[in-house]
């Protein structure tokens, strides 16, 4: 009791475990005839369940929330359970076992694969800020007027979250999600769990290993985040990588001018992109039912750059071709661009976006002075002309109504894990891998060369990486640092 009092006086968080062992109620996954995700899980032989966990781990016997999870049981020589996280933050994970079991090949049948919708995400107890549009981040645009308008938009997001989800906001953070994962481990009856996380999932996995040392078996962290940089301003470091990815795509498109008519040289293709941005900033673009401006167009230009494979680049070329046509008058989008616009500019994904924003704002405070962001954008416009106003713009966290309830987790331990990083990743830049490995010196790193792709294992068709991961999952022998 004296130790708990001392920790409280020092301001350190006190975590007390629930007094009862958590229980999962397993059942079929499909909840109604329209539930395609649940039907697919049922066809694969998975089961779904709910786990009640504390809303506030400082009051373990207080109010509870529900976590939704799936389990695809091992059919081979069982190693244990593996929890999966798809990043985001706030990405649903319920159906991840369906994607990863075949990708893991011989290792896939040896694990109970656990798909988890993190707290306040997907089928877990949700939060929804009732957003009028679902896209975030937005760009600060070409001038001060757009900057001010977008700042009012993100301030409105913060107000809506306070009004519609205020009771939950103090408890939305990565440390609580890591505690939830340990409750899943306990409920499954496992001494240790394995873990595979992408992007933000690498930060979540790192926090779990820090808070619960000795409770992981095999860990894969794909698309690593520097724990010291994680937060709402994480993308500040990604501008140069996205500028490079844009130029690389422009060179690709220039070699296919007969198909896309965006320019026969890299410079001509870049001029097409610049025309799109210039017209968006002056009179706007009408694409289907959506009116686009210099706050929204940079998001459309950045989202597809996280994949450098030919199919993804072709889709991106069609995006730019449509936007370029819109500089001369209204156009109708193709299905891919139309779907992205609906996801960004309507309330369709309000719940997903609400969870993402609440997590990053609950994890780390950011500067609240708007001038800090404006000056940062101005400083970097020359070197990051297409993306500095997007990656360095204010976020809802600059207006957030609740201060983070705990300090950011300091990652420093010797837990083993396998890190995978692409040298040209436009989302979580390659420098993050060295920063994370410095914090986790017992890890090993696979570097994927000449790859501008976010998410490698089971996604990029890189045989060297895939087989190295599979062998590690089979044997628990970490390879040396290597290049694929």
Secondary structure, DSSP 8 states (H G I E B T S, - for coil): -HHHHHHHHTT-------SS---EEEE-S--STT-HHHHHHHHTT-EEEEEEEES-GGGTTS-EEEEEEEEE---SS--EEEEEE--TTT---TTHHHHHHHHTGGGGGGEEEEEEE-TBSTTSSB-----S----S----SSHHHHHHHHHHHHHHHHHHHHHHHHHHTT-SHHHHHHHHHHHHHHHT-SSEEEEEETHHHHHHHHHHHHSTT-EEEEEEES---TTT-STTGGGGTHHHHHHHHHHHHHHHHTTHHHH-S-SSHHHHHHHHHHHHHHHHHT-EEETTEEE-TTTHHHHHHHGGG--SHHHHHHHHHHHHHHHHHTTS-B---HHHHHHHHHHHSGGGHHHHHHHHHHHHHH------HHHHHHHHHHHTTTSTTTHHHHTS--GGGG-SS--SS-----------EEEEETT-SSS-THHHHHHHHHSTT-EEEEETT---S--TTTS--HHHHHHHHHHHHH-----SEE-
